[in-house]
C-alpha cells in the first residue's frame, strides 16, 4: 500500500493558488483513475483506489500547510505504513514552471509543509517536486505562492497534471523513470515527422522552351528559299 499526499491549504480562496499544486495533482489522479469519493479523515480528506497493481491512499491534509505533518503522521500510523511508503506532491520554487522532478528523501529546503512532515515522520519519504518558478525576490515569495496561477499558466499546468496522472501507476510501482517519461510526453510531446518537404523528381531544364510556329504555309515555303 502507498500513501500519496498532496500539499496545499484548505478552502475555496486557496484552491487556485500556486501553493496548492499538490492538491491539484492528487485530485487529478483520483478523478482520472476512478478512486472512491473523498471523505474526511486524519485532519484532512482521503480517498482510496488502485494504481496498477498497488492499492493507494490519496491524502489532502487540511491543517493548513505549516501543520501538514500532523495529518500525514496520523494516516501513516493508521495504515501501519513506513515513511518510505509515502510520496508527497508539492510546489517547488527552485524549478521552472512546468518542470517535475522526483526526489528520494533529503532535506525540506525551507518548504513549510515538508518541514512539518519531517517533524512527524522523518526525512525518508519520496517527493514529487512540481515547479512553479520563483518571483525573483525572497521577500515576494509568500505573496507569490498564495496567488492563483495566471491564465498564461493554464496550458502547461494542465499538461503537467495530466502527465502526473498518466504516470501515477508507474510511480506507485516504484518506477520513477517511466513516471517521468509519462510526464515528459505530456509536457514536451515529440514533434510530428509526417510532413516532409516536397521534392521534384525531374530536374528542371535550363534550355528555352520551343516557340509555337504561327507562319502560314506560303510563308513557310517562301522562307525555305531565302
C-alpha positions in Angstrom: 0.0 0.0 0.0 1.2 3.5 -0.8 0.2 6.9 0.6 0.2 9.8 -1.9 0.0 13.2 -0.2 -0.8 16.4 -2.0 0.1 19.6 -0.1 -2.0 22.8 -0.1 -4.3 24.9 2.0 -8.0 24.1 2.5 -10.9 26.3 1.4 -12.1 27.9 -1.8 -10.0 31.0 -1.5 -6.8 28.9 -1.8 -7.9 26.4 -4.4 -6.2 28.0 -7.4 -3.0 29.1 -5.6 0.4 28.0 -6.7 0.9 26.6 -3.2 -1.9 24.2 -3.9 -0.5 22.4 -6.9 0.0 19.3 -4.7 -3.8 19.2 -4.0 -4.4 19.6 -7.8 -2.1 16.6 -8.5 -3.8 14.1 -6.3 -7.2 15.4 -7.3 -6.4 14.7 -10.9 -5.2 11.2 -10.1 -8.4 10.5 -8.2 -10.6 11.8 -11.0 -8.8 10.0 -13.8 -8.3 6.6 -12.1 -11.8 6.2 -10.6 -11.0 6.5 -7.0 -13.7 6.3 -4.3 -15.2 9.6 -3.2 -13.2 11.9 -0.9 -14.1 11.7 2.8 -12.9 13.5 5.9 -10.3 11.7 8.0 -6.8 12.2 9.6 -7.4 16.0 9.8 -7.8 16.0 6.1 -9.6 14.3 3.3 -8.8 10.9 1.8 -9.9 8.6 -1.0 -8.8 5.1 -1.9 -8.2 3.3 -5.2 -5.7 1.2 -7.2 -2.9 2.3 -9.5 -1.6 -0.6 -11.5 -1.2 -3.5 -9.0 -0.9 -1.2 -6.0 -3.5 0.0 -3.5 -3.1 3.7 -3.0 -4.5 6.1 -0.4 -4.7 9.8 -1.5 -4.5 12.4 1.2 -5.1 16.1 1.3 -4.1 17.5 4.7 -6.5 20.2 5.8 -4.5 21.5 8.8 -3.1 24.3 6.6 0.3 23.9 5.0 2.5 24.6 8.1 0.9 21.7 10.0 0.7 19.1 7.2 2.8 16.6 9.1 0.1 16.1 11.7 -2.3 14.7 9.1 0.4 12.7 7.3 1.7 11.1 10.5 -1.8 10.1 11.6 -2.6 8.5 8.3 0.7 6.6 8.2 0.2 5.2 11.6 -3.4 4.2 11.0 -2.4 2.2 7.9 0.8 0.9 9.5 3.0 2.3 6.8 6.7 3.1 6.7 7.8 6.6 5.8 9.3 5.1 2.6 5.7 4.2 1.5 4.8 7.9 1.4 5.1 10.2 -1.6 4.4 13.9 -1.2 3.4 16.2 -4.1 4.4 19.8 -3.5 5.2 23.1 -5.1 8.8 23.9 -5.8 10.2 27.4 -6.2 13.6 26.3 -7.4 12.2 24.6 -10.6 10.9 26.4 -13.6 7.1 26.4 -14.2 6.0 23.0 -15.6 9.1 21.1 -14.5 8.8 17.9 -12.5 11.4 16.1 -10.5 11.3 13.0 -8.2 13.4 13.2 -5.0 14.0 10.3 -2.7 14.5 11.5 0.9 16.6 14.6 1.7 16.0 18.0 3.3 13.0 20.2 3.2 14.7 23.2 1.6 12.7 25.6 3.7 9.3 24.4 2.5 7.0 24.7 5.5 4.8 21.8 4.5 7.8 19.5 4.2 9.4 20.9 7.4 6.2 19.8 9.2 6.3 16.3 7.7 9.9 15.9 8.6 9.0 16.7 12.2 6.3 14.0 12.3 7.6 11.1 10.1 11.3 11.9 9.5 13.0 12.7 6.1 12.9 9.3 4.5 9.9 9.8 2.2 9.6 10.5 -1.5 8.7 13.8 -3.1 7.4 14.8 -6.4 8.6 18.4 -6.9 6.3 20.5 -9.1 8.0 23.6 -10.5 6.1 26.9 -10.1 9.1 29.2 -10.7 10.5 31.9 -8.3 9.3 35.6 -8.1 12.9 36.7 -8.2 12.8 38.4 -4.8 12.9 36.4 -1.5 10.6 38.9 0.2 7.9 38.3 -2.5 7.8 34.5 -2.1 4.9 34.4 0.4 2.6 36.6 -1.8 3.7 34.7 -4.9 2.8 31.2 -3.7 -0.5 32.4 -2.2 -1.7 33.9 -5.5 -3.6 31.9 -8.2 -1.9 30.6 -11.3 -2.1 33.2 -14.1 -4.2 32.5 -17.2 -1.0 32.1 -19.2 0.0 29.2 -16.9 -3.1 27.1 -17.5 -1.9 25.2 -20.6 1.4 24.0 -19.1 -0.4 23.4 -15.7 -3.0 21.1 -17.4 -0.3 19.3 -19.3 1.7 18.7 -16.1 -1.3 17.4 -14.1 -2.3 15.1 -17.0 1.3 13.7 -17.2 1.3 13.1 -13.4 -2.0 11.2 -13.7 -0.7 9.2 -16.7 2.4 8.1 -14.9 0.8 7.6 -11.4 0.6 3.8 -11.8 4.3 3.6 -12.6 5.1 5.9 -9.6 3.1 3.6 -7.3 5.0 0.6 -8.6 8.3 2.4 -7.8 9.3 3.0 -11.5 10.3 6.7 -11.4 11.8 6.5 -14.8 8.6 5.5 -16.5 6.7 8.1 -14.4 9.0 10.9 -15.6 8.6 9.6 -19.2 4.8 9.9 -18.9 5.1 13.4 -17.6 7.5 14.4 -20.4 5.2 13.0 -23.1 2.5 15.5 -21.9 4.7 18.5 -21.2 7.1 18.1 -24.2 5.4 15.9 -26.7 7.5 14.7 -29.7 7.2 16.7 -32.8 5.3 15.2 -35.8 7.6 13.9 -38.5 4.9 13.1 -41.1 5.2 16.3 -43.1 8.3 16.2 -45.4 9.4 18.8 -47.9 8.2 18.1 -51.5 10.9 17.1 -53.9 10.5 17.4 -57.7 11.9 14.1 -59.1 12.7 15.6 -62.5 15.3 18.4 -62.6 14.3 21.5 -64.4 15.9 22.1 -67.8 17.6 25.4 -68.4 17.0 25.3 -72.2 14.5 27.7 -73.6 11.0 26.3 -74.4 10.3 25.9 -78.2 8.1 28.7 -79.5 4.9 27.9 -81.5 5.2 28.3 -85.3 2.5 30.7 -86.3 3.5 31.1 -90.1 1.0 30.1 -92.8 2.0 27.6 -95.5 3.0 30.2 -98.0 5.3 31.9 -95.6 6.9 28.6 -94.6 7.6 27.8 -98.3 9.0 31.2 -99.0 11.3 31.0 -96.0 12.9 27.8 -97.4 14.2 29.7 -100.4 15.6 32.7 -98.6 
